[in-house]
């Protein structure tokens, strides 16, 4: 992965945080197995799980029922989620 590609994914994660998402490392904070970002608004809960720049999954749950899901690269998933 080039430095430009890596920067693109890092900027995407920064956009999530700037939009009010909260991130939590899963596992060892110095070398996490994954990062999970969540945003809750009333009955709607959105989550993005990042295992690598090429492996991210996002879901939207409304009252406990998954209504949307997407997977792909971090930048692609974040782009999709921010349009929900």
KOLVO-434970 format. One line per 4 residues: number of its first residue (from 1); for each residue x, y, z of C-alpha. Coordinates in steps of 0.25 Angstrom, whole numbers. Example, Ala and Ser with C-alpha at 12.3 -4.5 7.8 and 13.67 -1.06 7.14 Angstrom:
BEGIN
1) 49:-18:31 ~ 55:-4:29
//
This chain:
BEGIN
1) 0:0:0 ~ 5:14:-4 ~ 7:25:6 ~ -4:32:-2
5) -14:21:0 ~ -11:19:14 ~ -13:34:16 ~ -27:33:9
9) -31:23:19 ~ -26:30:31 ~ -33:43:26 ~ -46:35:25
13) -45:30:40 ~ -42:45:44 ~ -55:49:37 ~ -63:39:45
17) -57:45:58 ~ -60:59:53 ~ -75:55:51 ~ -76:50:65
21) -73:35:64 ~ -66:29:76 ~ -54:20:74 ~ -50:8:83
25) -38:-1:80 ~ -41:-16:82 ~ -30:-24:89 ~ -16:-18:92
29) -17:-3:91 ~ -3:-2:85 ~ -6:-13:75 ~ -21:-15:74
33) -27:-26:67 ~ -38:-16:62 ~ -44:-2:63 ~ -58:0:65
37) -65:13:63 ~ -80:15:67 ~ -90:26:67 ~ -103:25:73
41) -115:34:71 ~ -128:30:78 ~ -132:17:73 ~ -122:17:62
45) -108:10:64 ~ -97:11:54 ~ -84:3:55 ~ -71:2:47
49) -61:-9:50 ~ -47:-7:44 ~ -38:-19:44 ~ -28:-13:33
53) -29:-3:23 ~ -34:-13:13 ~ -44:-19:23 ~ -55:-11:29
57) -70:-14:31 ~ -81:-5:35 ~ -95:-7:40 ~ -107:1:43
61) -117:-5:54 ~ -131:2:56 ~ -137:-3:69 ~ -128:-16:69
65) -131:-20:54 ~ -119:-18:44 ~ -125:-10:33 ~ -112:-7:25
69) -98:-13:24 ~ -86:-10:15 ~ -72:-16:15 ~ -59:-12:7
73) -47:-3:9 ~ -47:7:20 ~ -49:19:11 ~ -60:13:3
77) -68:8:15 ~ -67:22:22 ~ -71:29:10 ~ -83:20:9
81) -87:21:24 ~ -86:36:24 ~ -97:36:13 ~ -107:28:22
//
